[in-house]
Amino acid sequence: MTTVFVTGGSGFVGGRLITRLVADGHTVRALARSDSAAARVSELGATAVRGDLGDVTGLRTAAAGAELAFHAAARTTRDGDRARFWADNVDGTANVVRAARDAGVRRLVHVGTEAALMAGRPLVDVDETVPVRPDSRAWYAASKAAAERVVLAANDETLQTVVLRPRFVWGAGDTTVLPELVAMVSSGRFAWVGGGRHLTDTTHVDNAVEGLVLAARRGVPGEAYFVTDGDPVVFRDFVTDLLATQAVTAPTRTLPAFLARMAAGAGEAIWRGLRRNGAPPLDYMSLWLSSQECTINIAKARAELGYRPPRTRSDGLAELRAAAGSVAGS
């Protein structure tokens, strides 16, 4: 039995990871920056340790005694200026690395993302040889790219570091992507950009967790790995199926891609120039997700980690329908 330290444990991926680690017999300590986060990770079976990513001393205390750490905490919302993204995703990651090293953690697995490669062009059958883009116009993408560089540069004989990159994480318990899609449809703000017929890869949350566990066991120190559900799917078909699990019918309205690009560029310029709160109606990350192919080659994870996605899309969609039905019936 191993003592494991987890950041982001009250979130979607981090919470499912805690459940898996506890089920596998590990003792889990989870960082919690609020009472609600502490209650959430405690419910999942972890010991909550109060602190945040800006407090190296608190992080070091939380990681004390752990042999393994998973860094799942990150700013993922569409709003926030560059300084906030850098403080949370880059500086915060550097603090976790420092604290893990000081606490004697043997291995640190960082939850990365394919967004670290995004800079405005489609990603077609990409693998781990494609460089990350800290110069991306999207602050989330740029900050996650910079954070990944921090993690991999820290790898040495005292602290082994590995990055695991799932793409488009989904499943029951999602508090971001699916709820936002439902809200957009309900408010009449949803449209298929350019028809939405491009291919995309996806990663069920249980498949992401499987990849994280394998990265901790078998990942080559200093390396990054992509994991997905195995095969790409047409973006429009997948989102339609996701919405259907919530008894929501996908609209048919289409927005020409060139108009969407103009709207995203203008919106980002206005919001950044005027330092407005919140996010523009259409930001760069949302535009790229909804209009550009993103297909991933996971041969490296298959070969080096022995990764095989344990969850199929049909299983995950059925779980979402069941979860929605139980909420409606309660």
VEXFITI-726670 format. One record per residue (C-alpha): residue in one letter; y, z, x; residue number from 1. Coordinates in steps of 0.2 Angstrom, whole numbers. Each point is the difference from the previous one (the first is absolute). Last residue first. Layout:
! residues N
{r=a&v=Y&w=Z&u=X&k=NUM}
...
This chain:
! residues 330
{r=s&v=58&w=-36&u=-175&k=330}
{r=g&v=-5&w=-17&u=-6&k=329}
{r=a&v=13&w=-10&u=8&k=328}
{r=v&v=-3&w=9&u=16&k=327}
{r=s&v=-19&w=-3&u=-1&k=326}
{r=g&v=3&w=-18&u=-4&k=325}
{r=a&v=12&w=-3&u=15&k=324}
{r=a&v=-13&w=8&u=12&k=323}
{r=a&v=-14&w=-11&u=-7&k=322}
{r=r&v=10&w=-16&u=2&k=321}
{r=l&v=4&w=5&u=17&k=320}
{r=e&v=-18&w=4&u=5&k=319}
{r=a&v=-5&w=-17&u=-8&k=318}
{r=l&v=13&w=-9&u=11&k=317}
{r=g&v=-7&w=9&u=16&k=316}
{r=d&v=-18&w=-4&u=-4&k=315}
{r=s&v=5&w=-19&u=-3&k=314}
{r=r&v=10&w=0&u=16&k=313}
{r=t&v=-15&w=6&u=10&k=312}
{r=r&v=-1&w=17&u=8&k=311}
{r=p&v=-10&w=4&u=16&k=310}
{r=p&v=10&w=-13&u=11&k=309}
{r=r&v=-11&w=-3&u=15&k=308}
{r=y&v=7&w=6&u=17&k=307}
{r=g&v=-12&w=2&u=15&k=306}
{r=l&v=15&w=6&u=10&k=305}
{r=e&v=-1&w=-13&u=14&k=304}
{r=a&v=-7&w=-15&u=-8&k=303}
{r=r&v=6&w=2&u=-19&k=302}
{r=a&v=16&w=7&u=6&k=301}
{r=k&v=3&w=-15&u=12&k=300}
{r=a&v=-6&w=-13&u=-13&k=299}
{r=i&v=13&w=6&u=-13&k=298}
{r=n&v=10&w=-16&u=-1&k=297}
{r=i&v=15&w=2&u=-12&k=296}
{r=t&v=8&w=-10&u=-13&k=295}
{r=c&v=18&w=2&u=-5&k=294}
{r=e&v=7&w=-15&u=-9&k=293}
{r=q&v=18&w=1&u=-5&k=292}
{r=s&v=9&w=2&u=-17&k=291}
{r=s&v=-3&w=17&u=-7&k=290}
{r=l&v=-2&w=10&u=16&k=289}
{r=w&v=14&w=-9&u=9&k=288}
{r=l&v=12&w=2&u=-14&k=287}
{r=s&v=-4&w=19&u=-2&k=286}
{r=m&v=2&w=3&u=18&k=285}
{r=y&v=17&w=-10&u=1&k=284}
{r=d&v=8&w=9&u=-15&k=283}
{r=l&v=2&w=-5&u=-18&k=282}
{r=p&v=10&w=10&u=-12&k=281}
{r=p&v=8&w=9&u=15&k=280}
{r=a&v=-6&w=17&u=5&k=279}
{r=g&v=8&w=17&u=-3&k=278}
{r=n&v=17&w=6&u=5&k=277}
{r=r&v=13&w=-12&u=6&k=276}
{r=r&v=5&w=-1&u=18&k=275}
{r=l&v=13&w=-14&u=-4&k=274}
{r=g&v=-6&w=-12&u=13&k=273}
{r=r&v=-19&w=5&u=-2&k=272}
{r=w&v=0&w=-1&u=-19&k=271}
{r=i&v=10&w=-16&u=0&k=270}
{r=a&v=-10&w=-9&u=14&k=269}
{r=e&v=-17&w=6&u=-7&k=268}
{r=g&v=5&w=-7&u=-17&k=267}
{r=a&v=7&w=-17&u=7&k=266}
{r=g&v=-16&w=-3&u=10&k=265}
{r=a&v=-12&w=6&u=-13&k=264}
{r=a&v=9&w=-11&u=-13&k=263}
{r=m&v=1&w=-15&u=11&k=262}
{r=r&v=-19&w=1&u=4&k=261}
{r=a&v=-4&w=3&u=-19&k=260}
{r=l&v=10&w=-16&u=-4&k=259}
{r=f&v=-10&w=-10&u=13&k=258}
{r=a&v=-16&w=7&u=-6&k=257}
{r=p&v=3&w=-6&u=-18&k=256}
{r=l&v=-2&w=15&u=-12&k=255}
{r=t&v=-15&w=-1&u=-13&k=254}
{r=r&v=-2&w=8&u=-17&k=253}
{r=t&v=-18&w=1&u=-5&k=252}
{r=p&v=0&w=19&u=-3&k=251}
{r=a&v=-15&w=11&u=4&k=250}
{r=t&v=-8&w=9&u=-15&k=249}
{r=v&v=0&w=19&u=2&k=248}
{r=a&v=-15&w=10&u=-5&k=247}
{r=q&v=1&w=10&u=16&k=246}
{r=t&v=-16&w=-8&u=7&k=245}
{r=a&v=8&w=-17&u=-6&k=244}
{r=l&v=14&w=3&u=13&k=243}
{r=l&v=-12&w=0&u=14&k=242}
{r=d&v=-9&w=-15&u=-6&k=241}
{r=t&v=16&w=-10&u=-1&k=240}
{r=v&v=5&w=6&u=17&k=239}
{r=f&v=-16&w=-7&u=7&k=238}
{r=d&v=1&w=-17&u=-9&k=237}
{r=r&v=18&w=-2&u=5&k=236}
{r=f&v=-4&w=4&u=19&k=235}
{r=v&v=-15&w=-12&u=1&k=234}
{r=v&v=-13&w=10&u=9&k=233}
{r=p&v=-5&w=3&u=18&k=232}
{r=d&v=-17&w=6&u=6&k=231}
{r=g&v=-6&w=16&u=8&k=230}
{r=d&v=8&w=14&u=-10&k=229}
{r=t&v=12&w=2&u=16&k=228}
{r=v&v=0&w=8&u=17&k=227}
{r=f&v=10&w=-4&u=15&k=226}
{r=y&v=-2&w=9&u=17&k=225}
{r=a&v=11&w=5&u=14&k=224}
{r=e&v=-5&w=5&u=17&k=223}
{r=g&v=6&w=13&u=13&k=222}
{r=p&v=-17&w=10&u=-1&k=221}
{r=v&v=-14&w=-11&u=-6&k=220}
{r=g&v=-4&w=6&u=-18&k=219}
{r=r&v=-17&w=7&u=-3&k=218}
{r=r&v=1&w=17&u=-8&k=217}
{r=a&v=18&w=1&u=-4&k=216}
{r=a&v=2&w=-18&u=-4&k=215}
{r=l&v=-16&w=2&u=-11&k=214}
{r=v&v=8&w=13&u=-11&k=213}
{r=l&v=16&w=-10&u=-1&k=212}
{r=g&v=-9&w=-15&u=-6&k=211}
{r=e&v=-10&w=9&u=-13&k=210}
{r=v&v=17&w=7&u=-6&k=209}
{r=a&v=7&w=-17&u=-2&k=208}
{r=n&v=-16&w=-6&u=-9&k=207}
{r=d&v=2&w=15&u=-12&k=206}
{r=v&v=19&w=-5&u=-3&k=205}
{r=h&v=-5&w=-18&u=-5&k=204}
{r=t&v=6&w=-12&u=13&k=203}
{r=t&v=8&w=-17&u=-5&k=202}
{r=d&v=2&w=-17&u=8&k=201}
{r=t&v=11&w=-13&u=-8&k=200}
{r=l&v=0&w=-18&u=-4&k=199}
{r=h&v=14&w=-9&u=-8&k=198}
{r=r&v=1&w=-5&u=-18&k=197}
{r=g&v=14&w=11&u=-5&k=196}
{r=g&v=9&w=-13&u=-9&k=195}
{r=g&v=15&w=-2&u=12&k=194}
{r=v&v=4&w=18&u=-3&k=193}
{r=w&v=-9&w=6&u=-15&k=192}
{r=a&v=13&w=10&u=-11&k=191}
{r=f&v=2&w=18&u=-4&k=190}
{r=r&v=16&w=8&u=-6&k=189}
{r=g&v=-4&w=1&u=-18&k=188}
{r=s&v=1&w=19&u=0&k=187}
{r=s&v=-18&w=2&u=-5&k=186}
{r=v&v=-6&w=-13&u=13&k=185}
{r=m&v=11&w=9&u=14&k=184}
{r=a&v=-7&w=17&u=-5&k=183}
{r=v&v=-18&w=-6&u=0&k=182}
{r=l&v=3&w=-7&u=18&k=181}
{r=e&v=8&w=16&u=6&k=180}
{r=p&v=-14&w=10&u=-7&k=179}
{r=l&v=-13&w=-12&u=9&k=178}
{r=v&v=9&w=1&u=17&k=177}
{r=t&v=6&w=18&u=2&k=176}
{r=t&v=-11&w=14&u=-7&k=175}
{r=d&v=-17&w=-7&u=3&k=174}
{r=g&v=-13&w=13&u=-6&k=173}
{r=a&v=-13&w=-12&u=-5&k=172}
{r=g&v=0&w=-15&u=12&k=171}
{r=w&v=12&w=-10&u=11&k=170}
{r=v&v=4&w=-3&u=18&k=169}
{r=f&v=9&w=-17&u=4&k=168}
{r=r&v=-7&w=-2&u=18&k=167}
{r=p&v=-9&w=13&u=10&k=166}
{r=r&v=5&w=2&u=18&k=165}
{r=l&v=-9&w=14&u=11&k=164}
{r=v&v=9&w=5&u=16&k=163}
{r=v&v=-9&w=9&u=14&k=162}
{r=t&v=6&w=13&u=12&k=161}
{r=q&v=-10&w=10&u=13&k=160}
{r=l&v=9&w=15&u=7&k=159}
{r=t&v=-4&w=8&u=17&k=158}
{r=e&v=-7&w=-16&u=8&k=157}
{r=d&v=15&w=-11&u=-6&k=156}
{r=n&v=6&w=-8&u=-16&k=155}
{r=a&v=19&w=4&u=-2&k=154}
{r=a&v=5&w=-19&u=0&k=153}
{r=l&v=-12&w=-3&u=-15&k=152}
{r=v&v=9&w=13&u=-10&k=151}
{r=v&v=18&w=-5&u=4&k=150}
{r=r&v=-4&w=-18&u=-2&k=149}
{r=e&v=-7&w=3&u=-17&k=148}
{r=a&v=16&w=9&u=-5&k=147}
{r=a&v=11&w=-15&u=5&k=146}
{r=a&v=-10&w=-11&u=-11&k=145}
{r=k&v=1&w=13&u=-14&k=144}
{r=s&v=19&w=0&u=2&k=143}
{r=a&v=2&w=-18&u=0&k=142}
{r=a&v=-11&w=-3&u=-15&k=141}
{r=y&v=9&w=14&u=-10&k=140}
{r=w&v=17&w=-6&u=6&k=139}
{r=a&v=-3&w=-18&u=-6&k=138}
{r=r&v=10&w=-12&u=11&k=137}
{r=s&v=-15&w=1&u=13&k=136}
{r=d&v=5&w=3&u=18&k=135}
{r=p&v=-14&w=14&u=2&k=134}
{r=r&v=-12&w=-15&u=-3&k=133}
{r=v&v=-18&w=3&u=5&k=132}
{r=p&v=-9&w=-13&u=11&k=131}
{r=v&v=-14&w=-10&u=-7&k=130}
{r=t&v=-16&w=4&u=11&k=129}
{r=e&v=-6&w=12&u=-14&k=128}
{r=d&v=-4&w=-13&u=-12&k=127}
{r=v&v=9&w=-12&u=-11&k=126}
{r=d&v=-9&w=-12&u=-12&k=125}
{r=v&v=16&w=-6&u=-7&k=124}
{r=l&v=16&w=11&u=1&k=123}
{r=p&v=14&w=-9&u=-9&k=122}
{r=r&v=17&w=1&u=7&k=121}
{r=g&v=14&w=12&u=-2&k=120}
{r=a&v=-2&w=13&u=13&k=119}
{r=m&v=-16&w=9&u=-4&k=118}
{r=l&v=-12&w=6&u=14&k=117}
{r=a&v=3&w=18&u=-3&k=116}
{r=a&v=-3&w=-3&u=-18&k=115}
{r=e&v=-18&w=-1&u=4&k=114}
{r=t&v=0&w=18&u=-1&k=113}
{r=g&v=-3&w=16&u=11&k=112}
{r=v&v=-8&w=16&u=-3&k=111}
{r=h&v=-1&w=8&u=17&k=110}
{r=v&v=-16&w=8&u=6&k=109}
{r=l&v=3&w=14&u=14&k=108}
{r=r&v=-14&w=5&u=11&k=107}
{r=r&v=-4&w=16&u=11&k=106}
{r=v&v=14&w=11&u=-7&k=105}
{r=g&v=5&w=13&u=13&k=104}
{r=a&v=15&w=7&u=-9&k=103}
{r=d&v=12&w=-7&u=12&k=102}
{r=r&v=-7&w=-17&u=-2&k=101}
{r=a&v=0&w=1&u=-19&k=100}
{r=a&v=18&w=6&u=0&k=99}
{r=r&v=6&w=-14&u=11&k=98}
{r=v&v=-9&w=-13&u=-11&k=97}
{r=v&v=6&w=8&u=-16&k=96}
{r=n&v=18&w=0&u=7&k=95}
{r=a&v=-1&w=-18&u=5&k=94}
{r=t&v=-6&w=-4&u=-18&k=93}
{r=g&v=15&w=9&u=-7&k=92}
{r=d&v=12&w=-9&u=11&k=91}
{r=v&v=-8&w=-17&u=-5&k=90}
{r=n&v=-4&w=1&u=-19&k=89}
{r=d&v=11&w=14&u=-6&k=88}
{r=a&v=15&w=-1&u=11&k=87}
{r=w&v=-1&w=-19&u=2&k=86}
{r=f&v=-1&w=-2&u=-19&k=85}
{r=r&v=14&w=12&u=-4&k=84}
{r=a&v=11&w=-8&u=13&k=83}
{r=r&v=-3&w=-18&u=-6&k=82}
{r=d&v=6&w=5&u=-18&k=81}
{r=g&v=-11&w=6&u=-14&k=80}
{r=d&v=-7&w=-8&u=-15&k=79}
{r=r&v=-16&w=-10&u=-2&k=78}
{r=t&v=-11&w=15&u=2&k=77}
{r=t&v=-14&w=1&u=14&k=76}
{r=r&v=7&w=14&u=11&k=75}
{r=a&v=-15&w=5&u=10&k=74}
{r=a&v=-14&w=14&u=1&k=73}
{r=a&v=-17&w=-6&u=3&k=72}
{r=h&v=-2&w=7&u=18&k=71}
{r=f&v=-18&w=5&u=2&k=70}
{r=a&v=-5&w=13&u=13&k=69}
{r=l&v=-16&w=5&u=9&k=68}
{r=e&v=-5&w=15&u=10&k=67}
{r=a&v=11&w=12&u=-9&k=66}
{r=g&v=3&w=18&u=6&k=65}
{r=a&v=19&w=-1&u=-1&k=64}
{r=a&v=5&w=-15&u=-10&k=63}
{r=a&v=11&w=10&u=-12&k=62}
{r=t&v=8&w=10&u=14&k=61}
{r=r&v=4&w=-16&u=9&k=60}
{r=l&v=7&w=-8&u=-15&k=59}
{r=g&v=11&w=16&u=-3&k=58}
{r=t&v=6&w=-1&u=18&k=57}
{r=v&v=4&w=-19&u=-2&k=56}
{r=d&v=10&w=2&u=-15&k=55}
{r=g&v=6&w=-17&u=-7&k=54}
{r=l&v=-16&w=-5&u=-7&k=53}
{r=d&v=0&w=15&u=-12&k=52}
{r=g&v=-7&w=17&u=-2&k=51}
{r=r&v=-11&w=12&u=-11&k=50}
{r=v&v=-18&w=1&u=5&k=49}
{r=a&v=-12&w=-3&u=-15&k=48}
{r=t&v=-18&w=4&u=2&k=47}
{r=a&v=-10&w=-15&u=-7&k=46}
{r=g&v=-12&w=0&u=-15&k=45}
{r=l&v=8&w=-13&u=-11&k=44}
{r=e&v=8&w=13&u=-11&k=43}
{r=s&v=8&w=7&u=16&k=42}
{r=v&v=7&w=-17&u=5&k=41}
{r=r&v=9&w=-1&u=-17&k=40}
{r=a&v=6&w=17&u=0&k=39}
{r=a&v=8&w=-2&u=17&k=38}
{r=a&v=8&w=-16&u=-5&k=37}
{r=s&v=7&w=8&u=-16&k=36}
{r=d&v=7&w=15&u=11&k=35}
{r=s&v=8&w=-13&u=11&k=34}
{r=r&v=-1&w=-6&u=18&k=33}
{r=a&v=-19&w=1&u=1&k=32}
{r=l&v=-10&w=-4&u=16&k=31}
{r=a&v=-19&w=1&u=-3&k=30}
{r=r&v=-13&w=10&u=9&k=29}
{r=v&v=-18&w=-6&u=-4&k=28}
{r=t&v=-17&w=8&u=4&k=27}
{r=h&v=-13&w=-14&u=1&k=26}
{r=g&v=-16&w=0&u=-11&k=25}
{r=d&v=0&w=-19&u=-4&k=24}
{r=a&v=6&w=4&u=-18&k=23}
{r=v&v=15&w=9&u=8&k=22}
{r=l&v=4&w=-16&u=10&k=21}
{r=r&v=-2&w=-11&u=-15&k=20}
{r=t&v=11&w=10&u=-11&k=19}
{r=i&v=13&w=1&u=14&k=18}
{r=l&v=-1&w=-19&u=2&k=17}
{r=r&v=3&w=-2&u=-19&k=16}
{r=g&v=16&w=11&u=2&k=15}
{r=g&v=6&w=-9&u=15&k=14}
{r=v&v=-2&w=-17&u=-8&k=13}
{r=f&v=10&w=4&u=-16&k=12}
{r=g&v=12&w=13&u=7&k=11}
{r=s&v=-2&w=19&u=0&k=10}
{r=g&v=-9&w=-1&u=17&k=9}
{r=g&v=14&w=-9&u=9&k=8}
{r=t&v=-4&w=8&u=16&k=7}
{r=v&v=-18&w=6&u=4&k=6}
{r=f&v=-8&w=12&u=13&k=5}
{r=v&v=-18&w=0&u=1&k=4}
{r=t&v=-12&w=15&u=6&k=3}
{r=t&v=-17&w=-7&u=3&k=2}
{r=m&v=-17&w=5&u=-7&k=1}
